[in-house]
Amino acid sequence: MSARPTAAAPKIVVYGPAQAPFVTKVGFALAMKRLPYEVVEPSQPEDFHRWNPETGLLPVMDCDGTRVAHSERILDWLDERHPDPPLVARDPRTARAQRALEHWTGETFYYYWLRWLRALFDVPGLAGHPTSGTSARIGELARLGILGRVREAMSERAGDAALGQIDVEFERRLDDLIGFLGNRPFFYADRPSRADLTVVAFLQSVADGHIPGGRRMLAARPMLEALVERVQRALEAAR
């Protein structure tokens, strides 16, 4: 997905699985800033460390030869080099709250997703998996088709007490988001910020079935569905 090109636009490539929420989040930020970009997906586990030798985590963004890793640092870099529109509120206190929610969302959603994977599949190496990006291990699972079997595995293990407990905890985190949103159209502000882009990137992943029972959970929370629609409209308006 690319934003509308502009004159003298930089050449931007985002490396990472296109459907990974951290990659989606970076794409949202680029779209908000009307910067055209290309997504290059890994075709083998070795690509993760080739593109990010330091940690092996994606996304990594290349802008005219300058590479930046980690979605939060990428958004920082974009705001420094392309400040209009800003990805946080101009008020420092509000900006801190938006950054904190961005970080909380990435850590929280990925934590529960990995717990579901460990409960559904006997997959070695997931227990210590980092929650700050998409790794070669997760990429390998996707390539082998394991991640695509989440819904099938859920139907096979309906009523499993361990899975039910994860569901209960995760739904509480969704309710936390509703509390953070309150009566505002966006988190802590009247326009979307990096917090909203992060939350919606993960909520879209939930709705797409990457979280067991995700569609049902979102349907029960119309305030979050409405947030997704507002952010999507803002992204469309920016293109």
N, C-alpha and C positions, 0 to 999 in steps of 0.2 A: 504494500500500500504506500503510495507516495503523495506528498502534498503538491500543490500547484507550483511549478517551477517559476522562479523569478530571475531577473537579469543578474548576471554575475553571481549566481548562487554557488555555494561551495559544493564539492563532490563529497557526499556523505554515504558511507556504507555501514550498516549495522550487522554485526556478525552474531548469529544466535538462532535457535529454533523459533520460527515465526509465531507459533502459538503459545510460547512461554510468556507468562505475565510480565516478567521483567523486560522482555523484548517489546511486548505490546506497549508497555508504559513508556519506553523510550520513543517508540513510534508516535504515540500520542503527543509527547512533548515536541517532537519535530513538526508534527502537523499543526500544533498550536502556533508555532513560530513560523509557519509557512515555509519550511525548509524541505526541499525534495530529498529523498533518500531511497536507498536500495537495501533490502534485507538479503543477506547471504546465509543460508542455513548449513549447518555441519552435515557432512555425508558419512563421516566415520568418527569414532571416539577421539582419534588423534587430533582432529581439528580443534577441539576445545583447548588443548595445551599449545597447539601451534598458534592460535589466535590470541591466547592469553597465557604466556609461559609462566607468569608469576603464580596464578592460582588455578588456572584451568576453568574458571567460571565465566559464563557469558550472560549478558551481552558485552560486547566490545564495540565501540564506535570509532570509525576512522573518518576524520574530516580533513580532506586535503593533505593526507599524510600524517596527521597528528592522531594518535590512538589514545582513547580513554576507556578504561575498564570500570565496571560496576555501575549499575543504573543510577544510583544516587549521585555519584561523581560525574556521570555523563550529564545529568540535569544541571548540576552546578556549573559545569563547563559551558553548557549551552546558554545559561543565564549570564555568564560573564562575557561571552563573545557575541551573543545575540540577545540583548536584554529586553527586546520588545516583541511580544508582551512578556512581562515577568512571570515566572512560574510560582512565585510566592507573593503574598501581600506586601505592600510597602511598609506597613507597620511592623516593627521588629518583633513585638510580642506575638502577633498573629502569625508571622512567618515562622517563628520557632515552633508554634503549635502545629502548623501545617507540615513542617519537616519531621516533627516527632511522630505525627500520625502516619506519614509516608513510611517511616522506618518500622513502626509498629505493625502496619499492615503487611509489609513484605515478610517480616519475621513470623507473624502469627499465622497467616494463610499457609506459608510453606511448611511451617511446623506441623500443622494438622494434616496437610496433604501427605507428608512423609509418614506420619503415624498411620494414615489409612493404607498407604502402600505396604508398610511393614505388617499390618494386620491382615491384608488381603493376600499377600504373596510372601513366600519364603525367599527373600532377596537379601543375600549377604552384602554388607557394606553400606546399608542405608542408615544404620543407627547413628553414625557420626557425621552424616551428610550435612554440609553447611547450608544455611538458609538465606544466603545473600546472593544467590545466583543459580544458574542452571549448569550442572556439571556434566562431564563426560559419562559418569555413571548413569545419570538420568537420561542422557542422550542415548546411551546404549539400550536402556530399557525401552525407550520409545522405538528405537530401530528394530528391536526384537518383537515388538507388538504387545509387550506386557502392559504398557500404560493404556492401550486401547481396550484392554479387557476389564477395566475397572467396573463398568456397569454390569457386565456378565458375571463377574465374581461376586458383586453385591447381591444379585438375584440368587446365586447359589448359596449364599450365606445369610439370607434374610433372617432376622431375629437374633443374630449373633450378639451376645451381651457386650463383648469388647467393642465391636463396631458401634453399637448403640450408644455407649458411653462417649465415644469420640463425637458422634453426631450431636449429643446433648451439649457438650462443651463448645463445639464449633458454632452451634446456633446461638449460644450465649455471646460469642464474639461478634456475630452478625448484629445482635441486639445492641452490643456496645457501640457499633458503628452508627446505629440509629440514634443512640444517645449523644454521640459526638456531633452528629449532624444537627440535631435539634430542629428549630423552625427555620433555619437558613437554607437557601437553595443549594449552597455548596459548603464545604467544611470551613467554618470560621470566617466566611466571607460571602460576598455576593457575586463573585466570579470564580471560575474553576482555577485550582492551583495544582501543584504537583501532588498534593495529598489526594485530590479528587481523581487525577489521572491514574494514580497507583491503585486506589480502591476499585475504580471501574475496571482496570485491567484484570484484577483478580476476580471481581464479580463476573466478568464475562467468561473467565475460565471456569468458574463455578457453574454458570448457566450452560456452558458447552458440555458439561458432563464430566469434567476432570476431577470434580469432587463428588463422591457418592451422594445421591439424593439432592444435589445442588439446585436443580430446577424447582423442586418442591419447596426447599428452604427459601429461595428468593420469592417464589409466588406468594408465600405467607408473609412477605415483608414488602408491601407496595412502596414504602418510602425509599427503599434501596433500588427498586426497579425504576422509580421516577428519577432518582439520582443518575442512574445509568443513561436514561433517555436525555436528561438535561446536558450531560457531558457529551453525549453523542451529537446532539444538536450544536453545541459549541464547536466541536471538532469539524462538523460539516460546514459551519459558517466560516471557519478559518481557511478552508480549502479553496 
